[in-house]
Amino acid sequence: MANVRKIGKRLLKAVLYIAGFFAVLLIALFIYLYIVARMHPPEVADKSALQWERSRLDPTAFTLGNNWFRKSRSGLYEMYVEGKPFDRGVVYGKLAQELVQRQEDHFTEQIGKMIPSKSYQHFLKYLIGWFNRHMDENVPEEYKEEIYGVSFAASKEYEYIGSNYQRIMNYHAAHDIGHALQNMALVGCTSFGTWNGRSADSSLIIGRNFDFYVGDKFAEDKIVAFYRPDKGYPFMMITWGGFTGVVSGMNEQGLTVTINAAKSSMPSGSATPVSLVAREILQYAKNIEEAYAIAGRRKMFVSESFLIGSAHDNRAAIIEKTPDALALYDPKGNEISCANHFQSKELIGSEPNREQLAGSASPYRYARLQELLERNGPNTVEKTVAILRDRKGLHDEDIGMGNEKALNQLIAHHAIVFQPQQLKVWVSTAPWQLGEFVAYDLKKIFSMKGLQQDHEVYDSALTVPADSFLLTQDYRNFTDFRRWKAAFLDKQPVNVEKMVADNPQYYHAYVMAGDYLYKQRDYRKAKSYYEQALTKEIATKPERDHVVERLADCDKRL
């Protein structure tokens, strides 16, 4: 008996030693992650801009020197900044401080909904910090200084995540992380261009939907930003509080940049965020050749398509870039289309791209775009807007409102239309692509000498009216459907019959109804909804596989 006790004590001691070793190892790992995840801000000799203060013109308009910020009647915010990198970052932050802080509130709130576990959030904080530990080494000094300037406007509330500078820098990689983790379904954009004989006036026209979804609140406060940097070309872009990268923009040379996510292998480490590569192109390139050269100098950790429109070249082309390869897709015609897959001979056959073509909504959406371009004849700005708003499937099939296979998925952060030769741009207003498209003339904006009194700066004579769909019962049904969907995602009670009735052609309504009833162990009714889902146009292979697996499981349980 004494021997048994001794053996037991030895085993317990050994277990405690092992447990202690792993506890120390875990603590050491977190200390290591904390150390390597920290980003140090750049050294800035002159920080006098931090002493500057904005002046208020009225409750929603501010100026600071020649710089200004205002809220338009359209609901869009408009901002003009100029100067050296750190200075313009500080000015951006001071003019739009409320938006910088509110945007981070919305972003973290949505992440909390997507990842409700606090412990997992804490783990991801260190994981992403480790993943992005070398990111700022791949960011040009100019943009580090600008982001550092903006970071002084960020809230202290989120310092438990990281320093202001570290957080704002990491947010510039949100697009990249979103489409690297594609099950989060954050991105799925469409863009296209026409010129010469495919445009009614022969000029270049570019249109795009930016379907980056991080919750409704995140898309509320869009900024139409006009930059006059001390180096490079003045440009405009659509952005949000605290973000200095580019997802859609045009410079004074008539060069446009829009980005479309492509299928990526799981990255092993960070590099230059896509949005900052696009920013560098927009600021420093005047034609497709120069844009291609800039893209070639930067290493990225995800795959992306950059649709480049060029007034100098009077055409558009797509720069396709992966972490290891670069290609230029030029259709050699008078139009170009881009969804979320590669088209160049160099990259079309890559394994990730083959997976994208086989399992995603991208090729279907691309085919629908081709169908509409062919049907519409010579293109115009108004026809471009109509295409961006299209909610139907191939051959005008009703595939349900919100389907990822539609050009208009009713989730877009923004839609935009460019006329590069005329230096004019049309920006969508809420909701999604359905509100008015308001027009800005870059020549007029960049000829302004500050903002002495608050006034509208868009060209009201060129406004494209709101979509009449907003006045229909179908639109009202869709808003009801979205409330049911939100309740489902929040694990609240759902009337599945009403949810399906509000969007009867949408496969996902039936999938959610089936999933809701499956969790309640009502397998017979769940099976019925899953069977109906299979009769609809399902967007992706993983979603179809989910339905088929659940059907088989229901049969086992009945």
RODO-2510 file (C-alpha; in nm, 4 decimals, decimal comma):
residues 558
     n   res          X          Y          Z
     1     m     0,0000     0,0000     0,0000
     2     a     0,2878     0,2327     0,0861
     3     n     0,4474     0,1530    -0,2509
     4     v     0,1229     0,2387    -0,4282
     5     r     0,1107     0,5760    -0,2510
     6     k     0,4726     0,6461    -0,3478
     7     i     0,4046     0,5591    -0,7111
     8     g     0,0917     0,7777    -0,7019
     9     k     0,2873     1,0696    -0,5595
    10     r     0,5572     1,0282    -0,8253
    11     l     0,2974     1,0198    -1,1031
    12     l     0,1251     1,3277    -0,9601
    13     k     0,4598     1,5031    -0,9347
    14     a     0,5424     1,4119    -1,2928
    15     v     0,2037     1,5330    -1,4130
    16     l     0,2504     1,8614    -1,2246
    17     y     0,5976     1,9043    -1,3727
    18     i     0,4629     1,8441    -1,7238
    19     a     0,1673     2,0767    -1,6635
    20     g     0,4031     2,3397    -1,5216
    21     f     0,6338     2,3030    -1,8208
    22     f     0,3482     2,3571    -2,0647
    23     a     0,2146     2,6501    -1,8589
    24     v     0,5579     2,8145    -1,8699
    25     l     0,5824     2,7344    -2,2407
    26     l     0,2395     2,8907    -2,3028
    27     i     0,3297     3,2026    -2,1041
    28     a     0,6591     3,2253    -2,2931
    29     l     0,4707     3,1908    -2,6218
    30     f     0,2354     3,4762    -2,5334
    31     i     0,5277     3,6913    -2,4208
    32     y     0,7041     3,6148    -2,7488
    33     l     0,3908     3,6937    -2,9502
    34     y     0,3448     4,0164    -2,7568
    35     i     0,7027     4,1233    -2,8252
    36     v     0,7141     4,0335    -3,1953
    37     a     0,3616     4,1633    -3,2602
    38     r     0,4457     4,5157    -3,1500
    39     m     0,4936     4,7737    -3,4223
    40     h     0,7013     5,0784    -3,3543
    41     p     0,5891     5,4012    -3,5216
    42     p     0,8272     5,5780    -3,7599
    43     e     1,0583     5,8519    -3,6401
    44     v     0,9113     6,1899    -3,7350
    45     a     1,1338     6,4903    -3,6699
    46     d     0,8684     6,7596    -3,6989
    47     k     0,5456     6,6869    -3,5106
    48     s     0,4270     7,0467    -3,4901
    49     a     0,1114     6,9518    -3,6833
    50     l    -0,0170     6,7914    -3,3633
    51     q    -0,0672     7,1436    -3,2269
    52     w    -0,2936     7,2502    -3,5134
    53     e    -0,6659     7,2812    -3,4494
    54     r    -0,9597     7,2597    -3,6853
    55     s    -1,2104     7,5428    -3,7265
    56     r    -1,5849     7,4800    -3,7425
    57     l    -1,7841     7,6288    -4,0311
    58     d    -2,1075     7,4687    -3,9154
    59     p    -2,2082     7,1506    -3,7245
    60     t    -2,0912     6,9192    -4,0058
    61     a    -1,8137     7,1188    -4,1769
    62     f    -1,4584     7,1918    -4,0609
    63     t    -1,1445     7,3493    -4,2043
    64     l    -0,7782     7,3397    -4,1139
    65     g    -0,5724     7,5663    -4,3384
    66     n    -0,6578     7,4709    -4,6980
    67     n    -0,7848     7,1340    -4,5779
    68     w    -1,1553     7,0753    -4,5231
    69     f    -1,4122     6,8152    -4,4245
    70     r    -1,7893     6,8273    -4,4621
    71     k    -2,1028     6,6161    -4,4789
    72     s    -2,2905     6,6434    -4,8079
    73     r    -2,6639     6,6534    -4,8541
    74     s    -2,6167     6,3193    -5,0318
    75     g    -2,5141     6,1559    -4,7032
    76     l    -2,1530     6,1171    -4,8172
    77     y    -1,8705     6,2828    -4,6271
    78     e    -1,6202     6,4805    -4,8350
    79     m    -1,2626     6,5628    -4,7390
    80     y    -0,9653     6,7441    -4,8904
    81     v    -0,6139     6,7061    -4,7436
    82     e    -0,2723     6,8179    -4,8635
    83     g     0,0903     6,8335    -4,7575
    84     k     0,3633     6,6074    -4,6234
    85     p     0,2825     6,2513    -4,5103
    86     f     0,2734     6,2974    -4,1319
    87     d     0,1066     6,6394    -4,1588
    88     r    -0,1729     6,5214    -4,3865
    89     g    -0,2280     6,2186    -4,1636
    90     v    -0,2644     6,4419    -3,8584
    91     v    -0,4977     6,6749    -4,0527
    92     y    -0,7068     6,3776    -4,1685
    93     g    -0,7393     6,2638    -3,8065
    94     k    -0,8246     6,6073    -3,6695
    95     l    -1,0841     6,6815    -3,9387
    96     a    -1,2533     6,3406    -3,9249
    97     q    -1,1808     6,2318    -3,5667
    98     e    -1,5415     6,1357    -3,4923
    99     l    -1,5508     5,9111    -3,7998
   100     v    -1,2115     5,7555    -3,7244
   101     q    -1,3312     5,6529    -3,3788
   102     r    -1,6822     5,5553    -3,4846
   103     q    -1,5472     5,3342    -3,7651
   104     e    -1,3320     5,1406    -3,5194
   105     d    -1,6352     5,1004    -3,2914
   106     h    -1,8321     4,9511    -3,5814
   107     f    -1,5442     4,7290    -3,6935
   108     t    -1,4784     4,5811    -3,3505
   109     e    -1,8521     4,5381    -3,2865
   110     q    -1,8892     4,3366    -3,6075
   111     i    -1,5825     4,1250    -3,5287
   112     g    -1,7421     4,0580    -3,1890
   113     k    -2,0538     3,9278    -3,3651
   114     m    -1,8540     3,7124    -3,6045
   115     i    -1,6242     3,5800    -3,3279
   116     p    -1,8259     3,6001    -3,0018
   117     s    -1,5723     3,4088    -2,7871
   118     k    -1,3625     3,6588    -2,5863
   119     s    -1,0862     3,4027    -2,5332
   120     y    -1,0723     3,3278    -2,9067
   121     q    -1,0675     3,7019    -2,9831
   122     h    -0,7755     3,7353    -2,7424
   123     f    -0,5961     3,4469    -2,9122
   124     l    -0,6612     3,5948    -3,2578
   125     k    -0,5225     3,9295    -3,1421
   126     y    -0,1846     3,7670    -3,0864
   127     l    -0,2127     3,5409    -3,3903
   128     i    -0,2856     3,8314    -3,6253
   129     g    -0,0213     4,0387    -3,4505
   130     w     0,2319     3,7627    -3,5138
   131     f     0,1097     3,7161    -3,8701
   132     n     0,1440     4,0901    -3,9400
   133     r     0,4664     4,1314    -3,7426
   134     h     0,6662     4,2286    -4,0530
   135     m     0,3900     4,4205    -4,2287
   136     d     0,5196     4,7692    -4,1575
   137     e     0,8588     4,6657    -4,2957
   138     n     0,6838     4,6234    -4,6309
   139     v     0,5017     4,9576    -4,6171
   140     p     0,6667     5,2657    -4,7724
   141     e     0,7913     5,5146    -4,5142
   142     e     0,5574     5,7786    -4,6541
   143     y     0,2487     5,5740    -4,5726
   144     k     0,3782     5,4708    -4,2309
   145     e     0,4159     5,8385    -4,1438
   146     e     0,0688     5,9206    -4,2752
   147     i    -0,0919     5,6330    -4,0828
   148     y     0,1018     5,7380    -3,7730
   149     g    -0,0424     6,0888    -3,8116
   150     v    -0,3964     5,9536    -3,8406
   151     s    -0,3469     5,7278    -3,5384
   152     f    -0,3385     6,0239    -3,2974
   153     a    -0,7124     6,0610    -3,3625
   154     a    -0,7922     5,7000    -3,2683
   155     s    -0,9655     5,6123    -2,9437
   156     k    -0,7730     5,5002    -2,6371
   157     e    -1,0549     5,2551    -2,5669
   158     y    -0,8991     4,9792    -2,7764
   159     e    -0,5426     4,9929    -2,6485
   160     y    -0,5960     4,6423    -2,5092
   161     i    -0,5852     4,5304    -2,8746
   162     g    -0,2704     4,7271    -2,9534
   163     s    -0,1331     5,0781    -2,9760
   164     n    -0,3209     5,3297    -3,1900
   165     y    -0,0537     5,3079    -3,4582
   166     q    -0,0480     4,9294    -3,4561
   167     r    -0,4270     4,9029    -3,4812
   168     i    -0,4661     5,1564    -3,7633
   169     m    -0,1810     4,9909    -3,9550
   170     n    -0,3361     4,6460    -3,9112
   171     y    -0,6777     4,7677    -4,0253
   172     h    -0,5191     4,8385    -4,3631
   173     a    -0,4821     4,4633    -4,4043
   174     a    -0,8474     4,3865    -4,3200
   175     h    -0,9354     4,3407    -4,6890
   176     d    -0,6462     4,0951    -4,7290
   177     i    -0,7303     3,8951    -4,4157
   178     g    -1,0990     3,8972    -4,5130
   179     h    -1,0435     3,7230    -4,8422
   180     a    -0,7627     3,4989    -4,7122
   181     l    -1,0239     3,3655    -4,4665
   182     q    -1,2855     3,3306    -4,7390
   183     n    -1,5364     3,1529    -4,5193
   184     m    -1,5941     3,4967    -4,3618
   185     a    -1,7463     3,6089    -4,6966
   186     l    -1,6255     3,9659    -4,6663
   187     v    -1,5360     4,0317    -5,0285
   188     g    -1,6730     3,9588    -5,3776
   189     c    -1,6426     4,2521    -5,6166
   190     t    -1,7158     4,3199    -5,9843
   191     s    -1,5653     4,5797    -6,2194
   192     f    -1,5620     4,6492    -6,5930
   193     g    -1,4674     4,9047    -6,8552
   194     t    -1,5572     5,0054    -7,2114
   195     w    -1,3882     5,2341    -7,4642
   196     n    -1,3730     5,3189    -7,8347
   197     g    -1,6568     5,1434    -8,0193
   198     r    -1,8014     4,9922    -7,7005
   199     s    -1,8703     5,3362    -7,5482
   200     a    -2,1333     5,5653    -7,6975
   201     d    -1,8948     5,8643    -7,7047
   202     s    -1,5815     5,6489    -7,7573
   203     s    -1,4385     5,7579    -7,4206
   204     l    -1,3209     5,5246    -7,1471
   205     i    -1,5849     5,4369    -6,8843
   206     i    -1,5071     5,2258    -6,5756
   207     g    -1,7655     5,0882    -6,3322
   208     r    -1,7255     4,8852    -6,0127
   209     n    -1,9100     4,7427    -5,7124
   210     f    -1,7044     4,7116    -5,3927
   211     d    -1,8721     4,4271    -5,2052
   212     f    -1,6735     4,4440    -4,8814
   213     y    -1,9183     4,3691    -4,5996
   214     v    -1,8331     4,4172    -4,2325
   215     g    -2,1851     4,4957    -4,1154
   216     d    -2,4294     4,7721    -4,2045
   217     k    -2,2825     5,0221    -3,9593
   218     f    -1,9379     4,9944    -4,1159
   219     a    -2,0779     5,1223    -4,4479
   220     e    -2,2715     5,4150    -4,3008
   221     d    -1,9994     5,6806    -4,3052
   222     k    -1,8280     5,6776    -4,6442
   223     i    -1,5719     5,9460    -4,7258
   224     v    -1,5035     6,0830    -5,0733
   225     a    -1,1440     6,1918    -5,0116
   226     f    -0,9423     6,4285    -5,2303
   227     y    -0,5648     6,4193    -5,1722
   228     r    -0,2969     6,6616    -5,2871
   229     p     0,0215     6,4967    -5,1533
   230     d     0,3553     6,6778    -5,1584
   231     k     0,4818     6,4080    -5,3993
   232     g     0,3034     6,2327    -5,6838
   233     y    -0,0318     6,3161    -5,8425
   234     p    -0,3423     6,4565    -5,6724
   235     f    -0,6153     6,1922    -5,6563
   236     m    -0,9568     6,1015    -5,5190
   237     m    -1,0680     5,7809    -5,3501
   238     i    -1,3607     5,6336    -5,1591
   239     t    -1,2623     5,5483    -4,8051
   240     w    -1,3771     5,5331    -4,4428
   241     g    -1,2559     5,6806    -4,1153
   242     g    -0,8895     5,6049    -4,0435
   243     f    -0,8214     5,4277    -4,3744
   244     t    -0,5602     5,5774    -4,6086
   245     g    -0,5329     5,2854    -4,8526
   246     v    -0,7149     5,2722    -5,1860
   247     v    -0,9893     5,0346    -5,2974
   248     s    -1,1436     5,2648    -5,5644
   249     g    -0,9877     5,5857    -5,6935
   250     m    -0,8754     5,8107    -5,9801
   251     n    -0,5865     6,0566    -6,0088
   252     e    -0,5573     6,3846    -6,2006
   253     q    -0,3847     6,2020    -6,4882
   254     g    -0,7042     6,0053    -6,5483
   255     l    -0,5647     5,6796    -6,4094
   256     t    -0,8132     5,4677    -6,2128
   257     v    -0,7531     5,1796    -5,9737
   258     t    -1,0083     4,9310    -5,8428
   259     i    -0,9264     4,6071    -5,6603
   260     n    -1,0928     4,2657    -5,6855
   261     a    -1,0039     3,9786    -5,4527
   262     a    -0,8858     3,6538    -5,6107
   263     k    -0,8555     3,3061    -5,4608
   264     s    -0,5507     3,2815    -5,2350
   265     s    -0,3702     2,9978    -5,0691
   266     m    -0,3460     3,0394    -4,6923
   267     p    -0,0648     3,2930    -4,6463
   268     s     0,2278     3,2227    -4,4162
   269     g     0,3133     3,5817    -4,3315
   270     s     0,2314     3,9405    -4,4076
   271     a     0,3660     4,1718    -4,6745
   272     t     0,2320     4,4944    -4,8250
   273     p    -0,1462     4,5314    -4,7851
   274     v    -0,3282     4,5328    -5,1191
   275     s    -0,4849     4,8721    -5,0457
   276     l    -0,1435     5,0344    -5,0013
   277     v    -0,0160     4,8869    -5,3284
   278     a    -0,3248     5,0367    -5,4941
   279     r    -0,2569     5,3665    -5,3156
   280     e     0,0993     5,3789    -5,4476
   281     i    -0,0223     5,3087    -5,8015
   282     l    -0,2847     5,5811    -5,7791
   283     q    -0,0426     5,8382    -5,6387
   284     y     0,2534     5,7707    -5,8668
   285     a     0,1367     5,6158    -6,1967
   286     k     0,0002     5,7970    -6,5007
   287     n    -0,0449     5,4965    -6,7301
   288     i    -0,0793     5,1175    -6,7306
   289     e     0,2939     5,0555    -6,7803
   290     e     0,3872     5,2595    -6,4729
   291     a     0,1120     5,0949    -6,2674
   292     y     0,2436     4,7511    -6,3639
   293     a     0,5985     4,8478    -6,2626
   294     i     0,4840     4,9649    -5,9185
   295     a     0,2825     4,6465    -5,8618
   296     g     0,5888     4,4427    -5,9544
   297     r     0,8016     4,6104    -5,6877
   298     r     0,5710     4,5201    -5,3993
   299     k     0,5285     4,1811    -5,2338
   300     m     0,1731     4,0906    -5,1291
   301     f     0,0532     3,8025    -4,9125
   302     v    -0,2780     3,7452    -5,0939
   303     s    -0,3857     3,7364    -5,4585
   304     e    -0,5580     4,0322    -5,6186
   305     s    -0,6714     4,1789    -5,9493
   306     f    -0,6109     4,5511    -6,0054
   307     l    -0,8297     4,6878    -6,2837
   308     i    -0,6394     4,9899    -6,4188
   309     g    -0,8148     5,2439    -6,6396
   310     s    -0,5903     5,4915    -6,8201
   311     a    -0,6860     5,8136    -6,9994
   312     h    -0,3337     5,8269    -7,1480
   313     d    -0,3729     5,4779    -7,2958
   314     n    -0,7473     5,5166    -7,3647
   315     r    -0,8047     5,1632    -7,2446
   316     a    -0,8057     4,9440    -6,9366
   317     a    -0,6107     4,6344    -6,8339
   318     i    -0,5946     4,4057    -6,5306
   319     i    -0,2811     4,3527    -6,3245
   320     e    -0,3096     4,0070    -6,1694
   321     k    -0,0812     3,9554    -5,8714
   322     t    -0,0169     3,6693    -5,6314
   323     p     0,2482     3,6410    -5,3579
   324     d     0,4747     3,4758    -5,6182
   325     a     0,3633     3,5912    -5,9641
   326     l     0,2587     3,8940    -6,1673
   327     a     0,0704     3,9079    -6,4964
   328     l    -0,0992     4,1659    -6,7162
   329     y    -0,4331     4,0721    -6,8700
   330     d    -0,5115     4,2795    -7,1798
   331     p    -0,8161     4,1601    -7,3778
   332     k    -0,6948     4,3474    -7,6902
   333     g    -1,0457     4,4734    -7,7561
   334     n    -1,2687     4,7603    -7,6481
   335     e    -1,4031     4,6249    -7,3204
   336     i    -1,2828     4,4427    -7,0112
   337     s    -1,4554     4,2604    -6,7238
   338     c    -1,3286     4,1509    -6,3840
   339     a    -1,4915     3,9389    -6,1121
   340     n    -1,2967     3,7327    -5,8576
   341     h    -1,0910     3,5002    -6,0750
   342     f    -0,7801     3,5408    -6,2904
   343     q    -0,7956     3,5520    -6,6711
   344     s    -0,4341     3,5830    -6,7895
   345     k    -0,2685     3,2877    -6,9588
   346     e    -0,0036     3,2890    -6,6846
   347     l    -0,2452     3,2535    -6,3905
   348     i    -0,5753     3,1158    -6,5213
   349     g    -0,4541     2,7591    -6,4720
   350     s    -0,3152     2,7995    -6,1201
   351     e    -0,4580     2,5630    -5,8604
   352     p    -0,6252     2,8339    -5,6453
   353     n    -0,7819     2,9856    -5,9580
   354     r    -0,9137     2,6494    -6,0766
   355     e    -1,0733     2,6048    -5,7336
   356     q    -1,2262     2,9511    -5,7615
   357     l    -1,3727     2,8787    -6,1048
   358     a    -1,5123     2,5447    -5,9888
   359     g    -1,6578     2,6434    -5,6535
   360     s    -1,7342     3,0167    -5,6338
   361     a    -1,9952     3,2566    -5,7696
   362     s    -1,7337     3,4470    -5,9712
   363     p    -1,7695     3,2797    -6,3162
   364     y    -2,1503     3,3034    -6,3042
   365     r    -2,1375     3,6736    -6,2139
   366     y    -1,8810     3,7296    -6,4879
   367     a    -2,1080     3,5612    -6,7424
   368     r    -2,4013     3,7781    -6,6338
   369     l    -2,1864     4,0886    -6,6810
   370     q    -2,0966     3,9766    -7,0330
   371     e    -2,4642     3,9178    -7,1077
   372     l    -2,5617     4,2698    -6,9974
   373     l    -2,2744     4,4411    -7,1807
   374     e    -2,3685     4,2645    -7,5036
   375     r    -2,7362     4,3450    -7,4649
   376     n    -2,6875     4,7134    -7,3797
   377     g    -2,4880     4,8087    -7,6879
   378     p    -2,2585     5,1151    -7,6755
   379     n    -2,2059     5,2001    -7,3098
   380     t    -2,2830     5,5210    -7,1185
   381     v    -2,2501     5,6322    -6,7569
   382     e    -2,6219     5,5682    -6,7034
   383     k    -2,5991     5,2185    -6,8546
   384     t    -2,2975     5,1458    -6,6351
   385     v    -2,4971     5,2420    -6,3256
   386     a    -2,7850     5,0190    -6,4402
   387     i    -2,5462     4,7223    -6,4759
   388     l    -2,4017     4,7816    -6,1281
   389     r    -2,7563     4,7786    -5,9896
   390     d    -2,8628     4,4577    -6,1667
   391     r    -3,0101     4,1988    -5,9263
   392     k    -3,0976     3,9205    -6,1702
   393     g    -2,9231     3,6041    -6,2762
   394     l    -2,8364     3,4763    -6,6218
   395     h    -3,1143     3,5247    -6,8795
   396     d    -3,2861     3,7545    -6,6267
   397     e    -3,3676     3,4657    -6,3964
   398     d    -3,4945     3,5618    -6,0513
   399     i    -3,2237     3,4161    -5,8259
   400     g    -3,3394     3,5930    -5,5107
   401     m    -3,2391     3,9264    -5,3629
   402     g    -2,8895     3,9235    -5,2172
   403     n    -2,7534     3,6300    -5,4165
   404     e    -2,3742     3,6385    -5,4523
   405     k    -2,4141     3,5390    -5,8171
   406     a    -2,5847     3,8723    -5,8916
   407     l    -2,3853     4,1829    -5,9820
   408     n    -2,5778     4,3717    -5,7153
   409     q    -2,5652     4,1548    -5,4043
   410     l    -2,7272     4,4291    -5,1935
   411     i    -2,4294     4,4406    -4,9570
   412     a    -2,1908     4,6791    -5,1370
   413     h    -1,9906     4,9312    -4,9393
   414     h    -1,9983     5,1503    -5,2504
   415     a    -2,0292     5,1544    -5,6265
   416     i    -1,8420     5,3986    -5,8482
   417     v    -1,8221     5,5067    -6,2138
   418     f    -1,5240     5,6857    -6,3716
   419     q    -1,4829     5,8872    -6,6917
   420     p    -1,1030     5,9225    -6,6893
   421     q    -1,0630     6,1528    -6,9912
   422     q    -1,3146     6,3986    -6,8416
   423     l    -1,1785     6,3515    -6,4847
   424     k    -1,5327     6,2900    -6,3631
   425     v    -1,6503     6,0321    -6,1123
   426     w    -1,9935     5,9186    -5,9904
   427     v    -2,0272     5,7755    -5,6373
   428     s    -2,3238     5,5764    -5,5077
   429     t    -2,5271     5,6878    -5,2082
   430     a    -2,7181     5,4727    -4,9606
   431     p    -2,8684     5,2228    -4,9636
   432     w    -2,6014     5,0209    -5,1472
   433     q    -2,6027     5,0988    -5,5224
   434     l    -2,9678     5,2005    -5,5131
   435     g    -2,9448     5,5648    -5,4050
   436     e    -2,8413     5,8555    -5,6268
   437     f    -2,5005     5,8506    -5,7949
   438     v    -2,3522     6,1951    -5,7362
   439     a    -2,0842     6,3345    -5,9669
   440     y    -1,7546     6,5056    -5,8875
   441     d    -1,5372     6,6970    -6,1336
   442     l    -1,1736     6,6605    -6,0232
   443     k    -1,0705     6,9693    -6,2178
   444     k    -1,3114     7,1816    -6,0133
   445     i    -1,2284     7,0184    -5,6809
   446     f    -0,8527     7,0609    -5,7182
   447     s    -0,8913     7,4216    -5,8325
   448     m    -1,0587     7,5119    -5,5006
   449     k    -0,8495     7,7182    -5,2582
   450     g    -0,9817     7,5857    -4,9311
   451     l    -1,3444     7,6043    -4,8172
   452     q    -1,4386     7,9515    -4,6998
   453     q    -1,8045     7,8634    -4,6480
   454     d    -1,9874     7,5341    -4,6418
   455     h    -2,1387     7,4413    -4,9794
   456     e    -2,1986     7,1372    -5,1968
   457     v    -1,9009     7,0390    -5,4120
   458     y    -2,0595     6,7694    -5,6289
   459     d    -2,2100     6,8570    -5,9691
   460     s    -2,5870     6,8272    -5,9174
   461     a    -2,6565     6,8585    -6,2926
   462     l    -2,4895     6,5199    -6,3500
   463     t    -2,6636     6,3235    -6,0722
   464     v    -2,7977     5,9813    -6,1747
   465     p    -3,1376     5,9314    -6,0042
   466     a    -3,2025     5,6671    -5,7382
   467     d    -3,3224     5,3234    -5,8465
   468     s    -3,7018     5,2973    -5,8647
   469     f    -3,6665     4,9545    -5,6986
   470     l    -3,6581     5,1472    -5,3691
   471     l    -4,0284     5,2259    -5,4141
   472     t    -4,1409     4,8651    -5,4623
   473     q    -4,2945     4,6044    -5,2343
   474     d    -4,0048     4,3727    -5,3224
   475     y    -3,7621     4,6192    -5,1636
   476     r    -3,9762     4,6427    -4,8490
   477     n    -3,9877     4,2617    -4,8369
   478     f    -3,6103     4,2495    -4,8658
   479     t    -3,5636     4,4854    -4,5710
   480     d    -3,7930     4,2567    -4,3691
   481     f    -3,5920     3,9552    -4,4833
   482     r    -3,2697     4,1191    -4,3644
   483     r    -3,4232     4,1652    -4,0183
   484     w    -3,5059     3,7942    -4,0049
   485     k    -3,1535     3,7117    -4,1214
   486     a    -3,0070     3,9335    -3,8479
   487     a    -3,2250     3,7585    -3,5897
   488     f    -3,1059     3,4189    -3,7176
   489     l    -2,7399     3,5237    -3,6953
   490     d    -2,7954     3,6614    -3,3450
   491     k    -2,9618     3,3322    -3,2426
   492     q    -3,2938     3,5050    -3,1812
   493     p    -3,6414     3,3595    -3,2552
   494     v    -3,7222     3,3478    -3,6275
   495     n    -4,0489     3,2983    -3,8146
   496     v    -3,9024     3,0805    -4,0879
   497     e    -4,2188     3,0856    -4,2997
   498     k    -4,2228     3,4642    -4,3046
   499     m    -3,8473     3,4800    -4,3702
   500     v    -3,8786     3,2566    -4,6761
   501     a    -4,1898     3,4373    -4,7997
   502     d    -4,0007     3,7687    -4,7941
   503     n    -3,7374     3,6343    -5,0380
   504     p    -3,8863     3,3221    -5,1969
   505     q    -3,6342     3,2727    -5,4805
   506     y    -3,3257     3,3077    -5,2607
   507     y    -3,1672     2,9722    -5,1751
   508     h    -3,0106     3,1049    -4,8550
   509     a    -3,3522     3,1844    -4,7060
   510     y    -3,4297     2,8119    -4,7258
   511     v    -3,0857     2,7142    -4,5946
   512     m    -3,1275     2,9392    -4,2895
   513     a    -3,4780     2,8041    -4,2319
   514     g    -3,3432     2,4493    -4,2498
   515     d    -3,0523     2,5281    -4,0172
   516     y    -3,2871     2,6967    -3,7685
   517     l    -3,5197     2,3964    -3,7556
   518     y    -3,2277     2,1501    -3,7544
   519     k    -3,0963     2,3070    -3,4343
   520     q    -3,4443     2,2680    -3,2876
   521     r    -3,4303     1,8991    -3,3878
   522     d    -3,7312     1,9344    -3,6148
   523     y    -3,5591     1,7257    -3,8817
   524     r    -3,8681     1,6623    -4,0961
   525     k    -3,9373     2,0320    -4,1545
   526     a    -3,5662     2,1088    -4,1843
   527     k    -3,5375     1,8458    -4,4591
   528     s    -3,8230     2,0087    -4,6521
   529     y    -3,6458     2,3468    -4,6533
   530     y    -3,3125     2,1917    -4,7517
   531     e    -3,4809     2,0135    -5,0431
   532     q    -3,6323     2,3416    -5,1607
   533     a    -3,2935     2,5145    -5,1316
   534     l    -3,1519     2,2664    -5,3842
   535     t    -3,4108     2,3811    -5,6403
   536     k    -3,2752     2,7395    -5,6266
   537     e    -2,9586     2,8986    -5,7674
   538     i    -2,7026     2,8246    -5,4943
   539     a    -2,4037     3,0588    -5,5089
   540     t    -2,1091     2,8370    -5,4104
   541     k    -2,0087     2,4713    -5,3959
   542     p    -1,9380     2,4754    -5,0178
   543     e    -2,2924     2,6012    -4,9564
   544     r    -2,4402     2,3273    -5,1761
   545     d    -2,2249     2,0688    -4,9984
   546     h    -2,3560     2,1950    -4,6631
   547     v    -2,7170     2,1458    -4,7756
   548     v    -2,6501     1,7955    -4,9130
   549     e    -2,4746     1,6917    -4,5888
   550     r    -2,7565     1,8262    -4,3735
   551     l    -3,0150     1,6448    -4,5865
   552     a    -2,8316     1,3164    -4,5395
   553     d    -2,8099     1,3786    -4,1659
   554     c    -3,1828     1,4562    -4,1464
   555     d    -3,2610     1,1265    -4,3193
   556     k    -3,0517     0,9407    -4,0597
   557     r    -3,2374     1,1075    -3,7737
   558     l    -3,5917     1,0535    -3,9055
***
